[in-house]
Amino acid sequence: MLFSGFVIAFGTRVGSISQSGKTILKTTTRCFSGGIKFNYDVTKLYDTNYLNIPKLPIPDVKDTVEAHLLSIRPLVSDEKFEKQKQLAKEFVEKDAPALQAELKELSPPSGYPYSYIEKFWDEMYRGGRWPLMIHTNPFYILNDESDPVEQEQTRRAAKFVNSSVRWWQKVTSGNLEADAQKDGSPLCMYQFGNVFGFGREPKTDIDAITYHPFTKHVVVICQNQYFKVPVIDDSGNAVLSVEALQKRLDEIKNVSQSNPIATRTNDVGLFTAGGRTEYAEARSEIISYDPKNAESYKAMDECLFVLILEDQDSSSILERSKTFLTGPDGSNRWFDKHQVIVNADGGLGINFEHSIQDGMTWNRWLQEVWHDMRGASSGFSPLPNSQADFGAIEPITWNLSETGLSNLETAARFAQDEINNLDMHVLEFKDFGRNLVKTWKMSPDAASQMAMQLAYYKLHGEPGATYEACAMKNFWHGRTETIRSCTIEAADMCKSFLNNDSDEIKKQKLLAAAATHIEVAKGAQTQSGKYRGVDRHLTALKNIAEMNGKDLGFFKSEGYTKSNTFVMSTSNVTTPFFDLFGFGAVVPHGYGFGYQTLPESLPFCITSFKSCPETGSKKMADAVEESLHEFKKLF
């Protein structure tokens, strides 16, 4: 969803993680090849800058506005651009100085907010009243296992959960190495202290975040029934072994199948698929009706994460994508937590609650777990390995009033309507991948972005404002910034193809657009140069203006509005053990693109909404595929 200049951002550019560690600071020591050893207390990781990561600088207003104008230029006519330039000049000279001064006052040298955008960012995520399902939570699909025995549902689930919990022991014991940049300098690690054990609690105005890093259980949901499963023993040292956990999961499946219950009497997780205010009101009513319900919510809020055991196979990667983004009808889910979802055929995906973490953090978790499951080195230090058999499953139940049941029916209808409106298509482009693109002397990410630019232009007859997520872990609490992929050069490239210029002209335009894209990406990540990132700064200034009751023409202008309405929201999550990644479009008339640049393929998960007659995910996929083939013909 688009909110006050923000777009949901995954911030994953995994190529920036170094595989060579070295001593950077006096407080760090050389460790395994994947990172930098440092001393930390997990309960203080959010608030303590152990690695002396530089703070996100507040840019100069003039530099930000100039870069913003550059990004607006391909989206508006000459006449409208001249008007936008005048509005920008007036803004910089008249209104911006006071807003900038207040922004600096609201950004203390120490303490929260740790970056100038953080307070606004947190209020956007937690204050947004839209559903988490589709509109906030993304999904990953992990590769299948090559061994059929390891692909079996409860076996695979048990191994994944076991490795994940042992990884969490590594985090909470202070033994997680810091990620490193290519030059060996450390990246910000504050998000890692709350990967597991955090919960999102709905409120009528702004949601609360609860934090329980030393919780010892997960919750398993199977056929709309809930079970609390201890996975760490009372001492906090041993993790439930794979074999013991698999037995618990088999037991849960047997209990669920032998005692089926109606979805609408127990599956309160449906509320997590709906609007946040409605959910907050429904949750309050459920808790007030029966004190036992409060205990059930406590078990959910405090669990490390949720494991979903699906009772259906996935016939295709498209079906898996839908399963991991929403499920068939929004039931058998809990969108307020990270959800590990395992289909009956062993297909494994993750649906992420996104309010306090971004993609690079999740990728680090999964990198270590994926390798641990195979007994292979992840490049980081091994996971702790104390395992035992202990504990028993405990059903989690709910007692709903007639009002609660009525609210649940309403939530079920809402979730189904949302799912029915989702238009998803998967483009499994296998004709070539990044290996071939590199022979063109072109960035694979730039090639993918230009294919999306050309596809949008073909379908809609104009350039489209585009968001590409850029991780900002090089700054303390940096989170993400926007790579504005729709540039003047990208628009010129599209016109060249549509005008049927000569192949040589098309090629030169494409190369120029791709080269500019790299500069835009660098500018966003480093906050420098004429293509510097602008969205976080302008959003902060806009929020301050609104706080002071100022209705400024600059922020109401057509140019600003159009450039901030991201009809293409895109994110590249390229990891060798992922099949696909996806999320919902962020505006009603737009597209969501989760994509990868793999050695021999370029997969895209494309979403839009059926309620918009101008968009269509299959049409967009066909146009992207056609564009990629047109590119190939030029080299």
Secondary structure, DSSP 8 states (H G I E B T S, - for coil): -EETTEE------GGGS-S-----STTEEE-STT-EEE---GGGTTT--TT---B-----HHHHHHHHHHHHGGGS-HHHHHHHHHHHHHIIIIIHHHHHHHHHHTS-SSSSSSSTTHHHHHHHHHH--S-STTTT--EEEE---SSHHHHSHHHHHHHHHHHHHHHHHHHHTT---B-B-TTS-B---GGGGGSSSEEEE--SSS-EEEE-TT--EEEEEETTEEEEEE-B-TTS--EE-HHHHHHHHHHHHHHHHHS---HHHH-GGGGGGS-HHHHHHHHHHHHHH-HHHHHHHHHHHHSS-EEEE-SS---SHHHHHHHHHTTTTS-S--TTS-EEEE-TT--EEEE---SS--HHHHHHHHHHHHHHHTT---SS------EE-----EEE-----HHHHHHHHHHHHHHHHHHHHEEEEEEEE-S--HHHHHHTT--HHHHHHHHHHHHHHHHHSS---EEEEEE-TTSBT--EEEE----HHHHHHHHHHHTT--HHHHHHHHHHHHHHHHHHHHHHHHT-STT---HHHHHHHHHHHHHTT---HHHHSHHHHHHHS-SEEEEE---TTEEEEE---SSTT-EEEEE---SS-EEEEEEEETT-TT--HHHHHHHHHHHHHHHHHT-
